[in-house]
Amino acid sequence: MQLEATIEPQSENKADDVMSDQSSQGQLSIRNASKVFASLSGEGEVCVFEDVSLEIANGEFMSIIGHSGCGKSTLLNILAGFDTPTTGEVLVDGKPIKGPGLDRMVVFQSFALMPWMSAFDNVRVAVRSAFPSWDKSQVAAHTSRYLQLMGLGDIGKKMPAHLSGGMRQRVGLARAFAVQPKALMLDEPFAQIDALTRGSIQDELVRMWDKAGATVCMVTHDVDEAILLSDRIALMTNGPNARVAEIIEVDIPRPRTREQLIESEAYMRLRARILRFLIDHNRRPSQYDDTMHVIQAYDTQDGDVASSPD
Ligand SMILES: Nc1ncnc2c1ncn2[C@@H]1O[C@H](COP(=O)(O)OP(=O)(O)OP(=O)(O)O)[C@@H](O)[C@H]1O
């Protein structure tokens, strides 16, 4: 990914002590959006989702849950500016999103680090792009700071290939937060990380989000993760023609811990409601192409929705 070449720098520099800077929040709006792709069989088109509207407030943590194929990643790509809706509009702070920008950073399941660069340089390149007027030492200090905030103080010189999945995702999050985006798009960021590591990185994410104040939109299949992290959770029906069926408020006070959640009636109620929704929508998306049949299943033990190719 050529960050420097393709992404606009931030319009203004901010003080180095950004972790308390609440001005980095951004409101995300998706209004009556639909997305139509050419069908995979090459014949005709398919409408992945339609009439989707979401207002994600400044500093809010919103998660999107739905079965495979309902268009969650497509929605994130549209918010990130990598794609456009077929109809409807997407806005950040009331202005149309016209392409990618460092005001909206994406963290991918696959980490998306540049493999030929050290962990430090992966973050530094993004910081340099975001704050072009900073000198080398400012950029380096800022980079080190964010690596340290993600618990990566010692591994800056290592190449991504020499890091565990958890560490790579810490670098991805450090890079995303270091540019002080208005909004963060997280596409199943913990899906490839083992359960124990996942918990500690989730805690770090919440800590960083709490201090930085960025708006977050996260796609996940993990119901427990969504409840632990989110202010609200949007539930999508199956594609094609998926819609946002309901938006659930997570009325559990912060800070939240897993131990407290296990004892919490509100948590059990929310979990049951979301799992019920997913079970009710656990059907084969028959209108899609034969080439993309998907079987969905969930393990109601761990609240994780899994998908496997037919
Ligand atoms: N560029 C594209 N061209 C054609 N079809 C596409 C394109 N991108 C996505 N699709 C189709 O759109 C549908 C939604 O894809 P998307 O990845 O957004 O779903 P998702 O809900 O994120 O699924 P998952 O949970 O499996 O990641 C899928 O059927 C996919 O094949």
The ligand as a MOL file (V3000), in Angstrom:
LIG
                    3D

  0  0  0     0  0            999 V3000
M  V30 BEGIN CTAB
M  V30 COUNTS 31 33 0 0 0
M  V30 BEGIN ATOM
M  V30 1 N -15.6650 -6.0840 -6.2880 0
M  V30 2 C -16.6920 -6.9460 -6.2350 0
M  V30 3 N -17.2520 -7.4070 -7.3660 0
M  V30 4 C -18.2840 -8.2740 -7.3240 0
M  V30 5 N -18.8330 -8.7300 -6.1800 0
M  V30 6 C -18.2960 -8.3060 -5.0260 0
M  V30 7 C -17.2060 -7.3920 -4.9890 0
M  V30 8 N -16.8940 -7.1520 -3.6870 0
M  V30 9 C -17.7630 -7.8680 -2.9600 0
M  V30 10 N -18.5960 -8.5610 -3.7610 0
M  V30 11 C -19.6820 -9.4190 -3.3440 0
M  V30 12 O -20.4930 -8.6790 -2.4570 0
M  V30 13 C -20.9950 -9.5190 -1.4320 0
M  V30 14 C -20.6980 -8.9050 -0.0990 0
M  V30 15 O -19.2930 -8.9790 0.1530 0
M  V30 16 P -18.6690 -8.4630 1.5180 0
M  V30 17 O -17.2660 -8.9520 1.5640 0
M  V30 18 O -18.9020 -7.0200 1.6560 0
M  V30 19 O -19.5750 -9.2400 2.5810 0
M  V30 20 P -19.3060 -9.4520 4.1230 0
M  V30 21 O -20.6200 -9.2970 4.7880 0
M  V30 22 O -18.1980 -8.5790 4.5980 0
M  V30 23 O -18.8570 -10.9750 4.1590 0
M  V30 24 P -17.8490 -11.7100 5.1650 0
M  V30 25 O -18.5180 -11.6780 6.5070 0
M  V30 26 O -17.7590 -13.0960 4.5970 0
M  V30 27 O -16.5420 -10.9700 5.1300 0
M  V30 28 C -20.3750 -10.8710 -1.6610 0
M  V30 29 O -21.2960 -11.6550 -2.3530 0
M  V30 30 C -19.1790 -10.5980 -2.5300 0
M  V30 31 O -18.8930 -11.6820 -3.3630 0
M  V30 END ATOM
M  V30 BEGIN BOND
M  V30 1 1 1 2
M  V30 2 1 2 3
M  V30 3 2 2 7
M  V30 4 2 3 4
M  V30 5 1 4 5
M  V30 6 2 5 6
M  V30 7 1 6 7
M  V30 8 1 6 10
M  V30 9 1 7 8
M  V30 10 2 8 9
M  V30 11 1 9 10
M  V30 12 1 10 11
M  V30 13 1 11 12
M  V30 14 1 11 30
M  V30 15 1 12 13
M  V30 16 1 13 14
M  V30 17 1 13 28
M  V30 18 1 14 15
M  V30 19 1 15 16
M  V30 20 2 16 17
M  V30 21 1 16 18
M  V30 22 1 16 19
M  V30 23 1 19 20
M  V30 24 2 20 21
M  V30 25 1 20 22
M  V30 26 1 20 23
M  V30 27 1 23 24
M  V30 28 2 24 25
M  V30 29 1 24 26
M  V30 30 1 24 27
M  V30 31 1 28 29
M  V30 32 1 28 30
M  V30 33 1 30 31
M  V30 END BOND
M  V30 END CTAB
M  END
